[in-house]
Amino acid sequence: MTNPHAPSKAKPLASLQAPQLSATAHWATHGMRYLAIGVTLMGTAAGFARAQNVEALEWQPGQSTLPTVISTPHNDVRKLLRQAKYPQALLLVNKGLSANPRDPQMRFWQGYIFEQMGQPEMAQQIYLGLTQDYPELAEPHNNLGVIYASKGDYPNAKASLDAALRANPNYASAHENMGDLLVNMARQSYERSLAIDAKQREPAQKIERLKPVLEITQGKP
């Protein structure tokens, strides 16, 4: 998948493409793509697909009712993200959130940074909060789906990707991540079928035929 860097490629919530929140990530961490919020927000996770990139790190809520906010703090964060200076970027993000706790772009970046720093649980809580406060934003749903997929939690991963596609039916990364997820879910079902009746031939044959596709999503769940 593509992830903000995990279920493949991710893009910024608005459009930072650097290390995508990654709307250019893979489920490598998760194998799916993550998306970032902003002019181009993308997130990252490793694994299924990609999350959104730093470019995706900019959130241009063109689809949302939120006004686009371009400020010095936002520009400073983008610059640090492009340079992969995550600890420094996190300091600025936290400072920005202390002044405006509901700033969706800063919150999305915060989740992305936690992913890059190897703290997916923290990122998950942030994305979950964003999906609750701003359900119309597709990127947080996508990135959350990538994180769930990376844990093998396919039901919640699918629910999150479904939500991302309802919010934005033209979200390419979410479609790719969904495809990666469904392939992995198919493999899982065939394996369960074999575990119940090992004498079956068709499930084993189907798994063999899926292997080339599954290898492409490696690093992904």
C-alpha positions as CSV (number, residue, x, y, z in Angstrom):
1,M,0.0,0.0,0.0
2,T,0.9,3.5,-0.3
3,N,1.0,5.6,2.5
4,P,1.2,9.7,4.9
5,H,4.3,6.4,3.7
6,A,3.2,3.1,4.3
7,P,0.0,1.1,2.6
8,S,2.8,3.2,-1.3
9,K,3.1,6.7,-2.2
10,A,1.6,9.4,-0.1
11,K,0.9,12.9,-0.7
12,P,0.6,15.9,1.7
13,L,-2.6,16.9,3.1
14,A,-1.9,19.7,1.1
15,S,1.2,19.1,-0.8
16,L,4.7,19.0,0.7
17,Q,6.2,16.0,-0.9
18,A,9.3,15.5,1.0
19,P,9.1,12.6,3.2
20,Q,5.4,12.2,2.6
21,L,2.8,12.0,5.4
22,S,3.3,10.2,2.8
23,A,0.6,10.2,0.7
24,T,3.7,8.5,-0.6
25,A,4.4,6.0,2.0
26,H,4.3,2.3,1.9
27,W,2.9,-0.2,4.3
28,A,6.5,-1.0,4.4
29,T,6.0,0.3,7.6
30,H,2.6,-0.4,6.6
31,G,2.7,-1.1,3.0
32,M,0.3,1.7,2.2
33,R,0.4,5.2,1.1
34,Y,-0.2,8.0,3.5
35,L,-1.6,11.4,2.7
36,A,-0.8,14.6,4.3
37,I,-3.1,17.5,4.8
38,G,-2.6,20.9,3.3
39,V,-1.8,22.3,0.0
40,T,-0.4,18.9,-0.4
41,L,-0.3,16.8,2.7
42,M,1.0,13.4,2.7
43,G,2.0,10.9,5.4
44,T,4.4,8.1,5.7
45,A,4.4,4.7,7.1
46,A,6.3,1.8,6.0
47,G,4.5,-1.2,4.7
48,F,1.4,-1.7,2.8
49,A,1.5,1.4,0.8
50,R,2.8,4.9,1.0
51,A,1.5,7.6,3.1
52,Q,1.7,11.2,2.1
53,N,4.9,12.8,1.4
54,V,6.2,16.0,2.8
55,E,4.6,17.5,-0.2
56,A,1.5,15.8,0.9
57,L,2.5,17.4,4.1
58,E,0.9,20.6,3.0
59,W,-2.7,20.6,3.4
60,Q,-4.8,22.4,1.0
61,P,-8.2,21.6,2.1
62,G,-9.7,22.3,-1.2
63,Q,-12.3,19.8,-0.4
64,S,-12.9,21.0,3.1
65,T,-14.6,24.1,4.4
66,L,-11.4,25.1,6.3
67,P,-9.5,28.1,4.9
68,T,-6.0,27.5,3.7
69,V,-3.6,29.0,6.2
70,I,-0.1,30.0,5.0
71,S,1.9,31.4,7.8
72,T,5.5,31.7,8.8
73,P,5.2,28.9,11.3
74,H,3.7,26.6,8.7
75,N,6.5,27.5,6.2
76,D,9.1,26.9,8.8
77,V,7.7,23.4,9.6
78,R,7.6,22.5,5.9
79,K,11.2,23.5,5.5
80,L,12.3,21.3,8.4
81,L,10.2,18.4,7.2
82,R,11.8,18.5,3.8
83,Q,15.2,18.3,5.5
84,A,14.0,15.4,7.6
85,K,14.7,17.4,10.8
86,Y,11.9,15.8,12.7
87,P,12.8,16.7,16.3
88,Q,13.1,20.4,15.3
89,A,9.9,20.3,13.3
90,L,8.1,18.7,16.2
91,L,9.1,21.6,18.5
92,L,7.6,24.1,16.0
93,V,4.5,22.0,15.6
94,N,3.9,21.7,19.3
95,K,4.4,25.4,19.7
96,G,1.9,26.1,16.9
97,L,-0.6,23.7,18.5
98,S,-0.2,25.5,21.9
99,A,-1.5,28.6,20.2
100,N,-4.1,26.9,18.0
101,P,-4.9,23.3,19.2
102,R,-7.3,22.6,16.4
103,D,-5.0,23.5,13.5
104,P,-5.5,20.5,11.3
105,Q,-2.4,20.9,9.3
106,M,-0.2,21.1,12.4
107,R,-1.9,18.1,13.9
108,F,-1.5,16.1,10.7
109,W,2.2,17.0,10.7
110,Q,2.5,16.0,14.3
111,G,1.2,12.6,13.4
112,Y,3.5,12.3,10.4
113,I,6.5,13.3,12.5
114,F,5.7,10.6,15.2
115,E,5.6,8.1,12.4
116,Q,9.0,9.1,11.1
117,M,10.3,8.9,14.6
118,G,9.1,5.4,15.1
119,Q,6.1,6.1,17.3
120,P,3.1,4.8,15.2
121,E,0.9,4.5,18.3
122,M,1.2,8.3,18.9
123,A,0.6,8.9,15.2
124,Q,-2.5,6.7,15.3
125,Q,-4.1,8.7,18.1
126,I,-3.5,11.9,16.3
127,Y,-4.9,10.7,13.0
128,L,-7.9,9.2,14.9
129,G,-8.6,12.6,16.5
130,L,-8.4,14.3,13.1
131,T,-10.9,11.8,11.6
132,Q,-13.3,12.6,14.4
133,D,-12.9,16.4,14.3
134,Y,-12.6,16.7,10.5
135,P,-14.3,13.6,9.0
136,E,-14.4,15.4,5.6
137,L,-10.6,15.2,5.2
138,A,-9.6,12.0,3.4
139,E,-5.9,12.1,4.3
140,P,-6.1,11.3,8.0
141,H,-8.4,8.4,7.2
142,N,-5.9,7.1,4.6
143,N,-2.9,7.3,7.0
144,L,-4.9,5.7,9.8
145,G,-5.7,2.9,7.4
146,V,-2.1,2.4,6.7
147,I,-1.2,2.1,10.3
148,Y,-4.0,-0.4,11.0
149,A,-2.8,-2.4,8.0
150,S,0.8,-2.5,9.2
151,K,-0.5,-4.1,12.4
152,G,-2.5,-6.7,10.5
153,D,-5.7,-5.1,11.7
154,Y,-7.4,-5.4,8.3
155,P,-11.0,-4.8,9.3
156,N,-10.2,-1.4,10.7
157,A,-7.8,-0.7,7.9
158,K,-10.6,-1.3,5.4
159,A,-13.0,0.8,7.4
160,S,-10.5,3.7,7.4
161,L,-9.8,3.5,3.7
162,D,-13.5,3.3,2.9
163,A,-13.9,6.5,4.9
164,A,-11.1,8.1,2.9
165,L,-12.7,7.2,-0.4
166,R,-16.1,8.4,0.7
167,A,-14.5,11.7,1.6
168,N,-12.6,11.9,-1.7
169,P,-13.6,9.3,-4.4
170,N,-10.7,10.5,-6.5
171,Y,-8.0,9.8,-3.9
172,A,-5.5,7.7,-5.9
173,S,-3.3,6.7,-3.0
174,A,-6.3,5.5,-1.0
175,H,-7.5,3.4,-4.0
176,E,-4.0,1.9,-4.3
177,N,-3.9,1.2,-0.6
178,M,-7.3,-0.4,-0.8
179,G,-6.1,-2.7,-3.6
180,D,-3.1,-3.7,-1.6
181,L,-5.3,-4.4,1.4
182,L,-7.8,-6.5,-0.5
183,V,-5.0,-8.6,-2.0
184,N,-3.6,-9.3,1.5
185,M,-7.1,-10.0,2.8
186,A,-7.6,-12.5,0.0
187,R,-4.4,-14.3,0.9
188,Q,-5.4,-14.4,4.6
189,S,-8.8,-15.9,3.7
190,Y,-7.2,-18.6,1.4
191,E,-4.7,-19.5,4.2
192,R,-7.6,-19.9,6.7
193,S,-9.4,-22.1,4.3
194,L,-6.3,-24.3,4.0
195,A,-5.9,-24.4,7.8
196,I,-9.5,-25.8,8.0
197,D,-9.0,-28.3,5.2
198,A,-5.4,-28.8,4.1
199,K,-6.4,-31.2,1.3
200,Q,-7.9,-28.4,-0.8
201,R,-6.0,-27.6,-3.9
202,E,-7.6,-24.4,-5.2
203,P,-6.8,-22.2,-2.2
204,A,-3.2,-23.2,-2.4
205,Q,-3.1,-22.5,-6.2
206,K,-4.7,-19.1,-5.7
207,I,-2.1,-18.2,-3.1
208,E,0.6,-19.1,-5.6
209,R,-0.9,-16.9,-8.2
210,L,-1.1,-14.0,-5.8
211,K,2.5,-14.3,-4.8
212,P,3.9,-11.9,-7.5
213,V,1.5,-9.2,-6.4
214,L,2.1,-9.9,-2.7
215,E,5.8,-9.5,-3.3
216,I,5.3,-6.1,-4.8
217,T,3.5,-5.1,-1.6
218,Q,6.3,-6.5,0.6
219,G,7.1,-4.3,3.5
220,K,3.5,-4.0,3.6
221,P,1.3,-6.2,5.6
